[in-house]
Amino acid sequence: MEINKKICMLGLGYIGLPTAALLANRGYNVHGVDIVEDVVDTINKGEIHIVEPELDTFVKAAVNSCKLIADIKPSEADIFIIAVPTPFKDNHIPNIDYVIDATKSIVPYIKDGNIVILESTSPVGTTEKIEETLKNEGIDTSKIYIAHCPERVLPGRIMQELVENDRIVGGITTEATEKVAEFYKTFVTGEVLKTDAKTAELCKLVENSFRDVNIAFANELSIICDKFGIDVWELRELANRHPRVNILYPGVGVGGHCIAVDPWFIVADAKDEAKLIRTARMVNTFKTEWVIEKIKNEILKYELENKRKPKIACMGLSFKPDIDDLRESPALYITRRLIKENYNILAVEPNIEEFNEFKIVNYEKAIYEANIIVFLVAHKEFKNLRISGNKKVLDFCGVFNG
């Protein structure tokens, strides 16, 4: 496939911007689209609005070379890539409104022979709904190529994994699969695997549900260990010496835009057939509430013993270590709850300078001032902290045992 083809990237968030910057640095002309004007302005200055290693270098180079331009409107292109959010509504019903809106926005710019790719993680059947939407808007979909290619990257390693990881391409037609696979082979060194759209959609959901189920086991195990007065970190290490056992790290729940959301996409459609997947979601949600109760119990104990209210340092707000991503973060949820219930909270997140809801406190200051220190996220800055004085430490994420 020719590198001089033009790409229109819809959505410049955690997946769209890295992908757009990577493609621009590979020689493609990329027109990036985002509905938030501040995001567009930031990118056009060669700067970034999210934290991701190496992304700033890629974006700056792409903008300086004029290969990447951001706008609030789409433009004509050869390849349209949709990378917008797919959250869920109340009762965990998938919401694909952003996908449909993005699809409608490109209708005036689509030409025969164009490629339309959905990268957003989506419920089974969403790619077909893109085709249906385009048909309803008067597009002859027999003359374009529509496919789903879900992202499979790990925050903190996105720029490497966009290139190195295997990719799945599932087209509405066999010809669409071939065309889109050819495009991904121009920048992916991993294997490009071909299937149909529905299989590609479910595969991404299954990958994250597998992770969710395994994390649920670790989280439930940590609750059991607490009941028996057993160190879960020692138990995990001992059990994992078995050649066929690999228990994951427990934490304060599960967050992020994928693992905490995608299983519900399966449950919503499969319903009674997804018993284990639903149960794992409930276990991981319960773990967050369990952590809140453990913290409250420690606060009450302090108040009874010291006749005054303690300061509590909530160490970490992001959904996983060493990133600034707050989407579906159980650590953020815990901190919000405690603040809402009028506890004296020092909120710490070394990857974020400012937050519009409450003040972010430097982690060293928080450690010094707090009476109770609660580790919610195992950020690298926390690993070698020295905690002196008579302070209660609650380590829910293995900062000192990971």
C-alpha positions, 0 to 999 in steps of 0.5 A: 500500500502506498505511504502517500495515502491520506489518513483521517483519524477520528479521536485523538485520545490515548489510542488515536493520538499515538496511532496518528503520530506513529503513522505521520512519522511513517510518512502518511499524511494524517488529518487528526480530528477531536471535538475538544478544541483545546486538544486540537490546539495543543497538538497543533503546537506539537505538544501532548495532552496525555502522558505516554512515554515517547509520545511527545517526541513522535507528536512534535516530529509529526507536527513539525514535518507537517505530516500531522494536522489536528482539526475539529472537523474531518476531511477527505482521506483515503483511510478513515480510522475511528478511535473514539470512546465506547463507554457504557450507559446505566446498567452497563449497557454499551454506548456506541453513540460516539462511534455512530456520530464519528461515522456520520461525520465522515459521510460528506468526505467518503469516496469510492475505494476508501477504507473505514476502520473501527479501532474502538473496542466495541460490542459484537456487531458494531462494525456492521452498524457502521456499514448500516449507518453509512448505507442509511446516509446514502453511501454505497458500501459495496464500493468501500472497505469496512473493517474492525482492527481493535487496539491491543496496547498497554499504557506506558508502552503504546508507541512500541506495542502499536508496532510490535504487537500482533493485530487482528483485522476483521472485515465486513467482506473478505476483500475488506479484510485483505485491503485493511490487512495490507495497510496494517502491514505497512507499519506493524512488525507483528503478525497481522491476523485475518478474520471477520468483523464479529470475531475480531470484535469478540476477540478483543472483548475476550482478551480483556475479560480473561484478564478481568477473571484472573484479576478477580481471582487475585482480588478475592484471594487477598480478601480471603487472606485478610480473613485468615491473617495471612500475608497475600503477597507471601502466599502469592509468591509461594503458590506461583512457584508451582510450574503451572500457577501464575496468580496475578497481583491483587489491587483495589479493583480494576480500572482503565478503559478496557478491562473494567468495561469490555466484559460488560459488553459481553454480558449485555449481549450474552446475558445468562451465558456469561455467568463467570464473566459477570461474577468476575466483574462483581468480585472486582467491583466488590474489592473496591468497596472492601478497600473503602471499608478497611480504610474507614475501620482504620480511621475509626480506630485512630480516632478512638485511640487519639481522640482526633481525626487523622490525615489520610494520604491516598497514594495514587489516583490512576488506574495502574502504575506510572501513567496519568490515565484516570478512566474507571480508576478504582483508586480515584473512586476510593479517594472521591468517596472518602473526600465526599464523606468529609475525611481529611484526605491528601490526594497524591498522584505523581503523574498529574500536576493539577486536577479540577476536583481537588488539590493534588499533594506532593507525595513526600509532603503527604507522607510527612503530614499523614497519620494513615498512609494508604497505597492504592497504586504502585507508582515507581515513586512510592517504591523506595519511600522511607516512612518514619514515625508512628504512621499506619500504612495500608498497602493494597497494591504491593508497593513494598512487596511487588 
